Amino acid sequence: MRTSLHPVEPNEVKDILIVEDDSDLIEVLKVVMREVFPESRVRTASSIEEAIRLLSSVKWKKKINSPFDLVFADIFLRGPGTGLDILRLCRTVYPDLRLLLSSAMSRSQLADLLKGEEVPSDYLEKPFSLEDCRKRIVSTVYRN
């Protein structure tokens, strides 16, 4: 469990990465992110490979700990890899990065998939309402 996270002010959330392959959902998530964090820049990746490249890119690293302030990642996308690869990368390389995972599977199915690894507390089960999405984003960012 990440306990080193410090409280974040809304204007501190500048760089957000959405990892999702559903173009309609990407557009909805962009709107929600900009409503919650109006000063933010939202980038998107439609594959795990692209997301890992962005997360590892020196070009985007403005902060010591992470190139992004928040990552919203679907677990299952088309192509190789899963959102769990992002989870593991963040736990290893960017332990202070706020990461919100999403999928149509239940938390218990996610626990089975993780096979003994800690289930992330920041998880949003699909389908979700816009209000639930906003609440989960806010709780992910403002959790100490």
matplotlib code that plots the C-alpha trace (Angstrom):
import matplotlib.pyplot as plt

x = [0.0, 1.3, 1.6, 4.2, 1.7, 1.4, -1.8, -2.2, -3.8, -6.1, -3.6, -0.8, -2.4, -0.9, -0.2, -2.7, -2.4, -5.5, -4.8, -7.9, -8.7, -12.4, -12.3, -15.8, -14.8, -11.5, -13.5, -15.7, -12.7, -11.0, -14.1, -14.2, -10.5, -10.7, -13.8, -12.0, -8.5, -9.1, -5.4, -4.3, -2.9, -4.5, -2.5, -3.9, -2.5, -4.6, -2.2, -0.1, 3.0, 2.3, 1.5, 4.8, 6.7, 5.1, 5.6, 9.3, 9.9, 12.6, 11.0, 7.9, 9.7, 9.2, 9.1, 11.7, 9.1, 6.9, 6.2, 2.4, 0.4, -2.4, -2.8, -6.2, -5.7, -8.0, -6.7, -7.6, -6.8, -6.2, -2.7, 0.1, 0.2, -2.4, -3.0, -1.4, 1.9, 1.4, 0.5, 3.7, 5.8, 4.3, 4.8, 8.4, 9.5, 6.9, 5.6, 4.1, 2.2, -1.5, -3.0, -6.6, -7.3, -10.6, -12.1, -15.4, -14.1, -15.0, -12.5, -12.5, -11.8, -8.9, -7.6, -7.6, -5.8, -3.1, -2.4, -1.3, -0.2, -1.9, -5.1, -5.0, -7.4, -7.9, -10.1, -13.2, -15.4, -17.1, -19.7, -19.5, -21.5, -19.9, -20.5, -18.8, -15.9, -15.5, -15.6, -13.0, -10.7, -10.9, -10.4, -7.4, -5.7, -6.5, -5.9, -2.9]
y = [0.0, 3.5, 5.5, 8.1, 10.1, 13.7, 15.7, 17.3, 20.7, 20.8, 23.1, 20.6, 18.0, 19.2, 16.0, 13.2, 10.0, 8.1, 4.6, 3.3, 1.8, 2.9, 6.2, 7.3, 6.6, 8.5, 11.6, 11.2, 10.8, 13.8, 15.9, 14.6, 15.1, 18.7, 19.4, 18.1, 19.6, 22.5, 23.4, 19.9, 18.6, 15.2, 12.8, 9.5, 6.1, 3.4, 0.6, -0.6, -0.4, 3.3, 4.0, 2.4, 4.4, 7.7, 6.7, 6.0, 9.0, 11.4, 14.1, 14.2, 14.0, 17.3, 15.9, 13.7, 11.0, 10.7, 12.1, 12.3, 13.3, 10.8, 7.8, 6.3, 2.9, 0.2, -3.2, -4.9, -3.3, -4.7, -5.8, -7.1, -6.4, -5.3, -2.5, -4.7, -4.1, -0.4, -1.1, -3.1, -0.4, 2.3, 0.2, -0.3, 2.9, 5.5, 4.4, 7.8, 8.1, 8.1, 5.3, 4.5, 1.2, 0.3, -2.8, -4.7, -7.4, -7.3, -6.6, -10.4, -11.3, -8.7, -10.3, -13.7, -12.2, -10.7, -14.0, -12.8, -9.3, -6.4, -5.4, -1.6, 0.5, 2.8, 0.7, 1.6, -1.2, -0.8, 0.2, 3.3, 6.5, 9.8, 10.7, 7.5, 8.3, 11.8, 10.6, 7.9, 10.3, 12.8, 10.1, 8.7, 12.1, 13.4, 10.3, 10.7]
z = [0.0, -0.9, 2.3, 1.2, -1.0, 0.1, -0.3, -3.7, -4.5, -7.6, -9.4, -8.8, -11.1, -14.4, -16.4, -16.7, -18.8, -19.9, -21.1, -22.9, -26.3, -26.4, -28.2, -26.9, -23.4, -23.9, -24.9, -21.8, -19.5, -21.0, -20.2, -16.6, -16.0, -17.3, -15.1, -12.0, -13.0, -15.3, -15.5, -16.5, -19.8, -20.7, -22.8, -24.1, -25.0, -26.7, -25.9, -23.0, -25.2, -25.9, -22.2, -21.0, -23.6, -22.4, -18.7, -19.5, -21.7, -20.5, -22.6, -20.3, -17.0, -15.3, -11.8, -10.1, -9.2, -12.2, -15.7, -14.8, -11.8, -12.4, -14.7, -15.5, -17.0, -18.4, -17.5, -20.8, -24.1, -27.5, -28.1, -25.9, -22.2, -19.7, -17.3, -14.7, -16.5, -15.8, -12.2, -11.7, -13.5, -11.3, -8.1, -9.0, -10.7, -9.6, -6.2, -5.5, -8.8, -8.4, -10.5, -11.1, -12.7, -14.4, -15.9, -16.2, -13.8, -10.1, -7.4, -6.5, -10.1, -10.1, -6.9, -8.6, -11.6, -9.4, -7.7, -4.3, -5.3, -3.4, -5.0, -5.7, -3.6, -6.6, -8.8, -10.8, -12.1, -15.5, -16.3, -14.1, -13.9, -14.5, -10.8, -9.6, -12.0, -10.7, -7.1, -7.7, -9.5, -6.6, -4.0, -5.9, -6.1, -2.6, -0.7, 1.7]

ax = plt.figure().add_subplot(projection="3d")
ax.plot(x, y, z, "-o")
ax.set_aspect("equal")
plt.show()
